[in-house]
């Protein structure tokens, strides 16, 4: 007998009994494991050492001005070593967009002690730029006060974060041997 109500596609599906593959527990299971660079063999990134290259975010400069901290000097006080602040084109564009109110921040960002890093991507969203750069090259420390950016960077292994607390710079995810004592 033929079922007049069943559509041909459903009937074809019913005709084939589905065979379940039995899992062979003795077979070797293969799985994809993300490859990590050898510098992350220990708990901290072993590639980091003086002079430290520090990627600076827009709000880090603004908060440093509010706290009356000299960027380069305070970084050296935090890490007890030579620090080279780096500013990407995106961060510079962001500071320029802020306008006349933040001209002091712009003047600080154009300091010759700061290293300029050119950006090749489209758009000027600084957070994405910093995260992308740090993911590719794990030789930077990221200086930021932005909660969301900190959260994104914490997901990337081996990247220390510099932030401002108690009117001084502090660093997380860095061995305790390096720099000033943490609070």
ROMAR-222796 format. One record per residue: residue number from 1; residue in three letters; y, z, x of N, C-alpha, C, O, CB in turn; chain. Coordinates in pm, whole numbers, plus 50000, padded with zeros to 5 digits. Last residue first. Glycine has a CB too. Layout:
N
 gukol dotor  n_c2  n_c3  n_c1 ca_c2 ca_c3 ca_c1  c_c2  c_c3  c_c1  o_c2  o_c3  o_c1 cb_c2 cb_c3 cb_c1 nudren
   NUM   Ala     Y     Z     X     Y     Z     X     Y     Z     X     Y     Z     X     Y     Z     X      A
...
END
This chain:
183
 gukol dotor  n_c2  n_c3  n_c1 ca_c2 ca_c3 ca_c1  c_c2  c_c3  c_c1  o_c2  o_c3  o_c1 cb_c2 cb_c3 cb_c1 nudren
   183   Unk 54603 54423 55111 54625 54538 55023 54567 54511 54886 54575 54596 54798 54774 54571 55010      A
   182   Unk 54490 54346 55444 54511 54311 55303 54533 54439 55222 54487 54547 55259 54390 54229 55246      A
   181   Unk 54650 54330 55766 54557 54396 55672 54593 54363 55527 54710 54355 55491 54558 54548 55693      A
   180   Unk 54716 53997 55899 54755 54133 55864 54653 54196 55770 54579 54126 55701 54895 54134 55800      A
   179   Unk 54465 53788 56064 54592 53825 56004 54609 53971 55973 54530 54057 56013 54610 53750 55881      A
   178   Unk 54117 53794 56038 54236 53712 56058 54356 53776 55991 54350 53813 55874 54214 53570 56003      A
   177   Unk 53919 53965 55958 53961 53971 56098 54091 53896 56120 54168 53930 56210 53852 53913 56189      A
   176   Unk 53850 53907 55700 53942 54019 55721 53992 54028 55865 54094 54091 55892 53876 54149 55682      A
   175   Unk 53850 53558 55613 53787 53674 55678 53890 53782 55709 54005 53751 55740 53716 53632 55808      A
   174   Unk 53966 53477 55288 53982 53455 55433 53918 53576 55501 53930 53687 55450 54135 53437 55475      A
   173   Unk 54021 53505 55017 53911 53419 55063 53928 53379 55209 53906 53264 55248 53903 53294 54977      A
   172   Unk 54380 53538 55011 54246 53572 54963 54148 53466 55012 54186 53354 55044 54242 53582 54808      A
   171   Unk 54679 53687 55134 54583 53576 55136 54448 53624 55085 54407 53737 55111 54569 53517 55279      A
   170   Unk 55031 53733 55081 54896 53785 55090 54800 53667 55087 54837 53559 55041 54865 53886 54976      A
   169   Unk 55369 53799 55164 55261 53703 55141 55127 53772 55162 55112 53858 55249 55275 53581 55236      A
   168   Unk 55573 54032 54975 55517 53979 55100 55405 53881 55065 55354 53880 54953 55465 54094 55192      A
   167   Unk 55650 54166 54743 55752 54110 54832 55698 54073 54971 55769 54082 55071 55865 54209 54848      A
   166   Unk 55404 54210 54606 55480 54321 54666 55579 54272 54772 55591 54332 54879 55384 54422 54729      A
   165   Unk 55277 53889 54670 55264 54015 54598 55336 54123 54677 55330 54127 54800 55112 54052 54575      A
   164   Unk 55210 53548 54664 55313 53649 54688 55281 53773 54605 55261 53763 54484 55455 53594 54655      A
   163   Unk 54936 53380 54835 55018 53410 54719 55117 53519 54755 55110 53577 54863 54931 53452 54597      A
   162   Unk 54699 53146 54947 54808 53237 54984 54895 53256 54861 54924 53160 54790 54892 53181 55104      A
   161   Unk 54355 53101 54955 54476 53090 54873 54576 53194 54921 54545 53312 54935 54444 53110 54721      A
   160   Unk 54105 52900 55129 54180 53023 55107 54308 52998 55026 54362 52888 55029 54215 53089 55240      A
   159   Unk 53823 52733 55051 53967 52710 55056 54040 52841 55027 54038 52889 54914 54009 52599 54955      A
   158   Unk 53542 52747 55015 53599 52739 55150 53747 52712 55160 53795 52671 55266 53529 52636 55224      A
   157   Unk 53476 52566 54711 53436 52661 54815 53510 52638 54947 53537 52524 54985 53287 52653 54839      A
   156   Unk 53666 52559 54427 53635 52480 54546 53597 52576 54658 53679 52659 54697 53755 52388 54587      A
   155   Unk 53741 52744 54242 53616 52674 54217 53572 52590 54337 53456 52552 54347 53629 52586 54093      A
   154   Unk 53991 52819 54324 53882 52915 54345 53746 52850 54322 53645 52896 54376 53898 53035 54251      A
   153   Unk 54147 52613 54229 54114 52613 54372 54001 52711 54402 53923 52689 54494 54239 52649 54456      A
   152   Unk 54177 52677 53958 54112 52551 53995 54066 52552 54141 53960 52499 54174 54208 52434 53972      A
   151   Unk 54312 52920 53980 54181 52917 53913 54105 52790 53953 53985 52795 53977 54198 52924 53760      A
   150   Unk 54550 52833 54097 54463 52928 54169 54322 52923 54113 54225 52922 54187 54519 53072 54160      A
   149   Unk 54649 52679 53886 54613 52614 54013 54522 52704 54096 54427 52656 54158 54741 52578 54093      A
   148   Unk 54696 52881 53698 54601 52774 53668 54555 52704 53796 54437 52673 53811 54663 52673 53572      A
   147   Unk 54891 53045 53827 54759 53098 53789 54656 52989 53768 54542 53000 53814 54770 53181 53662      A
   146   Unk 55094 52983 54102 55052 52930 53973 54909 52975 53940 54816 52946 54016 55062 52777 53972      A
   145   Unk 55164 53029 54347 55176 53146 54261 55122 53110 54122 55108 53197 54036 55324 53196 54253      A
   144   Unk 55030 52915 54665 55075 52895 54528 55084 53029 54454 55021 53128 54493 54981 52799 54453      A
   143   Unk 54912 52750 54933 55008 52855 54899 55062 52828 54760 55132 52730 54739 55124 52861 55003      A
   142   Unk 54598 52691 55070 54691 52654 54964 54780 52773 54929 54732 52882 54900 54614 52606 54838      A
   141   Unk 54509 52575 55386 54522 52695 55303 54621 52654 55195 54719 52586 55225 54572 52824 55386      A
   140   Unk 54286 52311 55496 54414 52364 55450 54397 52501 55383 54291 52536 55333 54479 52267 55352      A
   139   Unk 54060 52177 55547 54126 52236 55665 54260 52299 55626 54338 52336 55713 54147 52129 55774      A
   138   Unk 53888 52020 55389 53890 52166 55375 53953 52234 55496 53904 52338 55541 53749 52218 55354      A
   137   Unk 53965 51739 55224 53978 51798 55358 53991 51949 55345 54091 52000 55295 54100 51739 55435      A
   136   Unk 53898 51699 54949 53859 51602 55052 53858 51665 55191 53763 51647 55267 53954 51483 55050      A
   135   Unk 54002 51923 54824 53861 51890 54803 53813 51796 54913 53702 51810 54963 53839 51827 54664      A
   134   Unk 54270 51906 54893 54192 52019 54944 54042 51994 54929 53963 52039 55013 54231 52149 54870      A
   133   Unk 54345 51679 54749 54359 51680 54895 54272 51790 54957 54208 51770 55060 54507 51701 54934      A
   132   Unk 54301 51761 54483 54230 51645 54537 54231 51647 54690 54128 51620 54753 54293 51514 54485      A
   131   Unk 54481 51974 54462 54337 51998 54442 54256 51884 54504 54155 51908 54569 54304 52012 54291      A
   130   Unk 54726 51840 54501 54684 51945 54594 54533 51970 54585 54465 51984 54686 54760 52076 54564      A
   129   Unk 54725 51662 54280 54737 51611 54416 54684 51713 54517 54608 51679 54607 54883 51576 54448      A
   128   Unk 54723 51831 54063 54609 51741 54084 54606 51691 54228 54500 51680 54289 54615 51622 53986      A
   127   Unk 54980 51950 54107 54857 52031 54105 54734 51945 54132 54650 51981 54214 54843 52102 53969      A
   126   Unk 55176 51743 54089 55148 51808 54217 55015 51885 54218 54945 51885 54319 55260 51902 54252      A
   125   Unk 55199 51437 53965 55155 51570 53922 55100 51644 54043 54992 51612 54094 55046 51561 53808      A
   124   Unk 55307 51178 53975 55361 51282 54063 55323 51421 54012 55404 51513 54016 55514 51270 54072      A
   123   Unk 55147 50851 54001 55190 50972 53932 55238 51077 54030 55215 51068 54151 55076 51029 53846      A
   122   Unk 54880 50733 54214 54987 50711 54117 55023 50842 54049 54940 50933 54040 54945 50605 54012      A
   121   Unk 54826 50811 54570 54787 50797 54429 54908 50772 54340 55023 50787 54382 54711 50923 54382      A
   120   Unk 54910 50864 54824 54881 50724 54793 54851 50702 54646 54850 50588 54600 54763 50676 54877      A
   119   Unk 55155 51063 54987 55057 51050 54878 55036 50902 54848 55131 50824 54846 55104 51127 54749      A
   118   Unk 55211 51212 55311 55231 51105 55213 55118 51100 55111 55002 51128 55142 55243 50969 55284      A
   117   Unk 55334 51519 55399 55208 51447 55381 55229 51339 55275 55261 51371 55161 55093 51545 55339      A
   116   Unk 55542 51663 55641 55535 51585 55517 55403 51510 55513 55363 51446 55610 55654 51485 55507      A
   115   Unk 55572 51991 55759 55510 51861 55779 55500 51789 55645 55454 51848 55547 55370 51876 55846      A
   114   Unk 55858 52178 55848 55758 52145 55746 55703 52005 55775 55777 51914 55810 55818 52152 55602      A
   113   Unk 56060 52188 56027 55936 52259 56064 55823 52228 55965 55706 52249 55997 55961 52412 56068      A
   112   Unk 56279 52064 55903 56198 51986 56000 56069 52056 56045 55979 51990 56096 56281 51954 56123      A
   111   Unk 56311 52110 55551 56317 52171 55683 56230 52091 55782 56118 52053 55747 56270 52320 55677      A
   110   Unk 56295 52037 55292 56329 51930 55388 56345 51982 55531 56387 51908 55620 56457 51861 55344      A
   109   Unk 56254 52274 55162 56142 52180 55169 56169 52068 55270 56075 52012 55326 56115 52119 55031      A
   108   Unk 56510 52384 55171 56401 52449 55245 56285 52351 55266 56227 52344 55374 56351 52576 55170      A
   107   Unk 56639 52209 54996 56685 52218 55134 56577 52282 55223 56555 52239 55336 56816 52298 55143      A
   106   Unk 56502 52266 54762 56494 52131 54818 56536 52132 54965 56475 52065 55048 56584 52034 54738      A
   105   Unk 56580 52529 54720 56437 52499 54741 56421 52362 54805 56336 52343 54892 56360 52505 54606      A
   104   Unk 56849 52483 54672 56811 52564 54788 56664 52537 54823 56628 52525 54940 56834 52716 54760      A
   103   Unk 56849 52343 54432 56887 52270 54554 56852 52347 54681 56829 52287 54785 57036 52238 54552      A
   102   Unk 56786 52409 54169 56689 52438 54274 56721 52364 54404 56630 52326 54478 56549 52401 54227      A
   101   Unk 56991 52317 54009 56966 52461 54012 56875 52500 54130 56886 52610 54184 56902 52507 53879      A
   100   Unk 56983 52040 54012 57083 52109 54093 57054 52258 54109 57089 52318 54211 57219 52090 54032      A
    99   Unk 56629 51950 53975 56774 51934 53963 56856 52028 54050 56806 52086 54146 56814 51953 53821      A
    98   Unk 56361 51903 53956 56413 52029 53901 56565 52031 53893 56623 52106 53814 56365 52145 53984      A
    97   Unk 56303 51675 54098 56318 51664 53952 56380 51789 53890 56443 51782 53785 56183 51636 53887      A
    96   Unk 56266 51777 54353 56383 51691 54327 56410 51679 54178 56525 51673 54135 56362 51552 54388      A
    95   Unk 56022 51906 54315 56141 51987 54347 56269 51906 54319 56367 51960 54268 56138 52033 54496      A
    94   Unk 55860 51682 54269 55871 51786 54166 55997 51870 54189 56068 51903 54094 55745 51875 54165      A
    93   Unk 55878 51550 54513 55931 51484 54393 55952 51586 54281 56050 51578 54207 55835 51372 54345      A
    92   Unk 55744 51738 54671 55884 51706 54700 55949 51641 54578 56063 51673 54543 55895 51612 54823      A
    91   Unk 55492 51723 54558 55564 51850 54551 55713 51826 54575 55798 51884 54507 55509 51952 54655      A
    90   Unk 55432 51455 54624 55435 51498 54484 55515 51627 54468 55595 51640 54375 55293 51518 54431      A
    89   Unk 55422 51449 54902 55529 51374 54833 55545 51419 54689 55656 51421 54635 55500 51223 54837      A
    88   Unk 55349 51782 55024 55311 51646 54983 55429 51580 54913 55524 51647 54872 55186 51649 54889      A
    87   Unk 55406 51977 55303 55455 51944 55169 55416 51800 55137 55446 51708 55214 55610 51964 55158      A
    86   Unk 55290 52248 55496 55281 52106 55465 55328 52083 55321 55295 52160 55230 55136 52054 55485      A
    85   Unk 55367 52474 55758 55370 52445 55614 55371 52294 55591 55444 52220 55658 55495 52511 55547      A
    84   Unk 55182 52597 56002 55257 52474 55977 55254 52448 55827 55152 52406 55773 55197 52353 56057      A
    83   Unk 55180 52890 56191 55154 52828 56061 55241 52704 56047 55360 52708 56077 55180 52927 55945      A
    82   Unk 55031 53085 56443 55124 52976 56411 55083 52912 56279 54965 52882 56258 55128 52870 56526      A
    81   Unk 54956 53423 56330 54928 53301 56407 55029 53195 56367 55104 53211 56271 54782 53251 56384      A
    80   Unk 54937 53631 56140 54947 53661 56284 54912 53540 56370 54846 53554 56473 54855 53778 56320      A
    79   Unk 54946 53594 55866 54827 53547 55937 54825 53580 56087 54724 53559 56153 54816 53400 55920      A
    78   Unk 55188 53716 55781 55065 53733 55702 54941 53701 55786 54841 53773 55779 55068 53642 55577      A
    77   Unk 55377 53636 55961 55355 53780 55945 55224 53807 55871 55157 53907 55896 55473 53844 55869      A
    76   Unk 55368 53362 55913 55322 53412 56043 55296 53562 56037 55203 53611 56101 55425 53380 56152      A
    75   Unk 55478 53361 55659 55342 53310 55678 55284 53363 55809 55168 53403 55815 55340 53155 55676      A
    74   Unk 55734 53456 55717 55645 53538 55635 55499 53493 55645 55408 53575 55639 55689 53534 55489      A
    73   Unk 55833 53238 55867 55822 53370 55928 55725 53459 55850 55644 53530 55909 55960 53437 55937      A
    72   Unk 55830 53031 55675 55752 53019 55799 55728 53157 55862 55617 53188 55904 55824 52926 55900      A
    71   Unk 55998 53140 55456 55863 53087 55441 55782 53093 55570 55675 53155 55573 55870 52945 55394      A
    70   Unk 56157 53440 55414 56161 53318 55494 56018 53264 55500 55927 53334 55545 56221 53344 55638      A
    69   Unk 56222 53577 55096 56128 53566 55208 56149 53434 55281 56159 53329 55218 55982 53579 55159      A
    68   Unk 56336 53663 54849 56414 53660 54974 56323 53663 55098 56345 53741 55190 56512 53779 54979      A
    67   Unk 56214 53627 54613 56175 53747 54685 56248 53761 54819 56226 53856 54893 56025 53748 54708      A
    66   Unk 56326 53378 54549 56354 53495 54464 56324 53626 54536 56398 53724 54522 56273 53487 54334      A
    65   Unk 56205 53224 54749 56352 53238 54748 56390 53360 54665 56477 53438 54706 56419 53109 54690      A
    64   Unk 55943 53244 54667 55979 53295 54800 56130 53316 54809 56176 53414 54868 55933 53199 54911      A
    63   Unk 55952 53111 54425 55928 53256 54424 55960 53319 54559 56001 53435 54565 55782 53284 54387      A
    62   Unk 55998 52847 54523 56093 52912 54433 56076 53064 54431 56175 53138 54434 56078 52857 54291      A
    61   Unk 55765 52802 54675 55897 52798 54741 55999 52873 54654 56077 52953 54706 55944 52651 54765      A
    60   Unk 55577 52820 54474 55567 52912 54587 55700 52918 54661 55743 53025 54705 55453 52868 54684      A
    59   Unk 55630 52611 54302 55667 52746 54259 55657 52848 54371 55722 52952 54364 55580 52789 54142      A
    58   Unk 55528 52393 54461 55669 52403 54421 55709 52546 54389 55808 52598 54440 55696 52314 54301      A
    57   Unk 55306 52481 54736 55332 52435 54599 55479 52461 54564 55546 52541 54630 55238 52507 54498      A
    56   Unk 55194 52379 55054 55286 52462 54976 55310 52398 54839 55332 52277 54829 55420 52480 55051      A
    55   Unk 54927 52413 55264 54982 52327 55159 55066 52413 55066 55016 52507 55005 54868 52253 55080      A
    54   Unk 54924 52487 55596 54934 52550 55464 55001 52454 55367 55117 52417 55385 55013 52683 55472      A
    53   Unk 54730 52507 55873 54805 52411 55792 54804 52462 55650 54699 52479 55589 54744 52266 55801      A
    52   Unk 54742 52719 56151 54700 52701 56012 54791 52600 55943 54913 52608 55953 54702 52836 55937      A
    51   Unk 54640 52650 56485 54749 52669 56389 54701 52637 56247 54629 52540 56225 54870 52579 56427      A
    50   Unk 54383 52889 56396 54523 52859 56427 54535 52727 56502 54445 52696 56580 54586 52973 56508      A
    49   Unk 54133 52770 56165 54175 52847 56281 54317 52808 56314 54367 52706 56267 54080 52823 56402      A
    48   Unk 53859 52671 55973 53997 52719 55974 54023 52802 56099 53947 52893 56133 54026 52801 55849      A
    47   Unk 53593 52624 55980 53680 52519 56034 53824 52568 56048 53901 52513 56126 53675 52394 55945      A
    46   Unk 53448 52807 55846 53461 52829 55990 53553 52726 56056 53587 52739 56173 53324 52825 56056      A
    45   Unk 53506 52961 55545 53516 52833 55612 53540 52854 55762 53641 52914 55800 53630 52748 55550      A
    44   Unk 53272 53230 55478 53406 53171 55485 53401 53039 55560 53304 53009 55629 53505 53268 55554      A
    43   Unk 52999 53273 55489 53070 53304 55365 53208 53238 55361 53254 53194 55256 53085 53456 55350      A
    42   Unk 52861 52982 55663 52882 53124 55643 52964 53147 55517 52994 53052 55445 52953 53186 55765      A
    41   Unk 52875 52707 55619 52743 52771 55635 52754 52921 55612 52666 52981 55550 52685 52742 55774      A
    40   Unk 53086 52538 55600 53071 52637 55494 52936 52707 55500 52887 52761 55401 53089 52571 55357      A
    39   Unk 53067 52349 55793 53165 52454 55817 53156 52564 55711 53212 52672 55730 53307 52396 55819      A
    38   Unk 52898 52154 55698 52838 52261 55780 52936 52375 55808 52894 52485 55842 52789 52203 55912      A
    37   Unk 52964 52074 55350 52983 52057 55494 52932 52178 55572 52923 52288 55519 53131 52034 55525      A
    36   Unk 52707 52027 55107 52824 52101 55153 52840 52079 55303 52741 52067 55376 52812 52252 55120      A
    35   Unk 52583 51829 54848 52589 51850 54992 52719 51921 55027 52827 51881 54984 52578 51716 55068      A
    34   Unk 52410 51941 54557 52534 51891 54620 52537 51925 54768 52499 52034 54809 52657 51950 54550      A
    33   Unk 52089 51826 54489 52166 51942 54531 52293 51891 54599 52285 51806 54688 52084 52036 54627      A
    32   Unk 51871 51706 54252 51989 51672 54332 52068 51799 54362 52109 51871 54271 52079 51569 54257      A
    31   Unk 51520 51748 54282 51647 51770 54212 51761 51742 54309 51747 51755 54430 51656 51913 54155      A
    30   Unk 51175 51721 54223 51292 51673 54297 51416 51702 54215 51417 51682 54093 51281 51521 54330      A
    29   Unk 50880 51902 54259 50995 51873 54174 51112 51831 54262 51144 51896 54361 51033 51996 54087      A
    28   Unk 50554 51802 54312 50679 51847 54377 50796 51805 54289 50810 51689 54251 50693 51787 54521      A
    27   Unk 50294 51920 54094 50377 51811 54149 50505 51868 54208 50558 51969 54161 50410 51706 54039      A
    26   Unk 50177 52131 53968 50147 52117 54111 50232 52007 54176 50242 52000 54299 49998 52086 54130      A
    25   Unk 50243 52109 53704 50306 52217 53780 50282 52204 53930 50357 52260 54010 50255 52352 53731      A
    24   Unk 50322 51847 53522 50224 51883 53624 50290 51986 53715 50380 51955 53792 50176 51756 53705      A
    23   Unk 50379 51836 53185 50438 51871 53314 50329 51915 53410 50253 52008 53382 50546 51982 53299      A
    22   Unk 50284 51563 52992 50252 51699 53032 50312 51723 53170 50298 51640 53260 50098 51725 53032      A
    21   Unk 50474 51386 52766 50425 51392 52904 50400 51539 52939 50485 51625 52919 50526 51326 53004      A
    20   Unk 50376 51298 52444 50449 51393 52528 50387 51393 52667 50265 51401 52682 50449 51536 52466      A
    19   Unk 50414 51016 52256 50330 51084 52352 50416 51176 52438 50517 51134 52495 50252 50983 52441      A
    18   Unk 50456 50955 51916 50522 50984 52044 50428 51064 52134 50372 51166 52093 50656 51061 52022      A
    17   Unk 50316 50685 51744 50310 50829 51769 50368 50857 51909 50333 50790 52006 50162 50882 51758      A
    16   Unk 50471 50444 51567 50439 50481 51706 50432 50633 51718 50534 50701 51705 50544 50423 51805      A
    15   Unk 50537 50431 51297 50411 50370 51340 50371 50417 51479 50252 50430 51508 50424 50217 51338      A
    14   Unk 50789 50529 51263 50678 50614 51220 50546 50563 51276 50454 50641 51301 50671 50621 51067      A
    13   Unk 50945 50316 51346 50950 50442 51421 50830 50530 51389 50776 50597 51477 51079 50517 51391      A
    12   Unk 50892 50132 51148 50850 50101 51284 50849 50228 51370 50762 50245 51456 50943 49996 51347      A
    11   Unk 51012 50257 50933 50869 50235 50929 50814 50208 51069 50705 50253 51105 50835 50119 50834      A
    10   Unk 51277 50244 51005 51215 50376 50994 51063 50364 50997 50994 50447 51054 51261 50447 50866      A
     9   Unk 51315 49967 50996 51336 50037 51123 51270 50175 51120 51214 50219 51221 51487 50052 51152      A
     8   Unk 51264 49892 50726 51173 49847 50834 51192 49926 50963 51094 49951 51034 51195 49699 50862      A
     7   Unk 51288 50172 50497 51348 50056 50566 51258 50018 50683 51183 50102 50733 51494 50088 50617      A
     6   Unk 51110 50261 50207 51132 50281 50350 51190 50154 50413 51145 50043 50384 51000 50320 50421      A
     5   Unk 51054 50178 49948 51179 50251 49973 51209 50268 50122 51325 50287 50158 51173 50388 49908      A
     4   Unk 50805 50066 49934 50921 49979 49910 51053 50048 49944 51153 49980 49967 50923 49934 49764      A
     3   Unk 50529 50084 50129 50636 50169 50076 50761 50084 50061 50817 50036 50159 50662 50293 50169      A
     2   Unk 50225 49930 50044 50351 49925 50118 50453 50013 50049 50462 50017 49926 50404 49780 50130      A
     1   Unk 49881 50000 50085 50000 50000 50000 50124 50000 50089 50126 50062 50195 50000 50123 49904      A
END
